[in-house]
């Protein structure tokens, strides 16, 4: 059977703007503000996302790469055709019930240039009654996986609007594990602070 792949369309001085970004996170003078300031001052550019995709690619390049990955059987369409689905490989010693699924989709600016990526993770055999596979447990596995895939700084805890999120900043690349709002999914975002600070 031939696999077919399609996805619906979804929708000055940068250091001087760091306080604005910090204010948005409600943690001025915090570990987060120092981290952003120090990482941006390094001038190090990290542009890698997933599967060799990078900040600065066009939406067409994103779709082309997804098509190639799909033709190799590495990925498939996500729910409602609005994301890309990837089943993370598991070790032989891992319980099959805890196999993890990642959904991802690029975020694009008004010129259809990729400036980030939205991610969602869930356990393949999640069920409302299985407490071991809920998002509050999965969150730690997602954190560990992202730190392994993207070496550098570790995640720190940041509080915004009385909700806790995890944030990792390496150079210009920021990763956010969002506050939990669902028993199944852990949502995350990778974005480019150069783009965020320009807005």
BELWOMO-V168613 format. One record per residue. N is the residue number from 0. PSI is psi in degrees with one decimal (NA if undefined). Layout:
N;PSI
N;PSI
This chain:
0;130.3
1;131.8
2;140.7
3;139.9
4;127.4
5;148.1
6;137.6
7;148.9
8;130.5
9;154.1
10;NA
11;-135.9
12;116.1
13;-35.2
14;-30.5
15;-22.2
16;-5.0
17;-43.2
18;-33.0
19;-45.1
20;-40.4
21;-42.6
22;-39.5
23;-32.2
24;-2.5
25;35.4
26;47.1
27;139.4
28;8.8
29;178.2
30;-36.1
31;-46.6
32;-40.0
33;-39.4
34;-47.9
35;-47.3
36;-47.6
37;-41.6
38;-41.2
39;-33.5
40;-24.0
41;-26.5
42;14.7
43;132.3
44;120.1
45;118.6
46;0.0
47;142.0
48;-107.3
49;153.0
50;39.2
51;2.5
52;153.4
53;156.4
54;142.4
55;-10.5
56;155.8
57;164.4
58;-36.9
59;-42.5
60;-36.9
61;-49.0
62;-41.5
63;-43.0
64;-38.7
65;-40.6
66;-43.7
67;-42.8
68;-38.5
69;-40.0
70;-22.1
71;-1.4
72;15.6
73;-29.8
74;170.4
75;-179.2
76;142.3
77;-178.9
78;140.0
79;21.0
80;25.5
81;7.8
82;175.6
83;137.6
84;132.0
85;126.3
86;117.1
87;137.0
88;146.9
89;152.8
90;156.6
91;-31.4
92;-6.3
93;141.2
94;124.9
95;-27.9
96;-19.4
97;19.9
98;139.4
99;140.5
100;138.1
101;128.5
102;137.6
103;156.8
104;136.8
105;149.8
106;142.1
107;149.1
108;-172.6
109;-16.1
110;13.8
111;35.5
112;131.6
113;122.6
114;10.6
115;-173.8
116;135.5
117;134.8
118;146.9
119;140.5
120;146.2
121;158.6
122;134.5
123;-38.2
124;33.3
125;143.1
126;146.0
127;-30.2
128;-9.6
129;96.1
130;-25.3
131;-16.8
132;19.5
133;163.5
134;-30.7
135;-25.5
136;-40.7
137;-32.2
138;-40.0
139;-36.2
140;-38.5
141;-46.4
142;-48.3
143;-41.1
144;-45.9
145;-38.1
146;-30.8
147;-41.7
148;-33.2
149;82.3
150;156.6
151;-136.3
152;155.1
153;166.3
154;144.1
155;159.5
156;129.9
157;135.8
158;131.4
159;128.2
160;41.4
161;21.3
162;146.7
163;128.5
164;162.3
165;135.0
166;137.6
167;127.9
168;125.5
169;107.2
170;-125.2
171;-10.2
172;123.2
173;138.3
174;134.6
175;125.8
176;111.7
177;159.5
178;143.2
179;130.5
180;14.3
181;143.5
182;-18.0
183;-46.7
184;143.1
185;121.9
186;140.8
187;165.5
188;136.8
189;126.7
190;170.5
191;113.4
192;-25.8
193;-40.0
194;-42.6
195;-42.7
196;-20.4
197;-19.3
198;NA
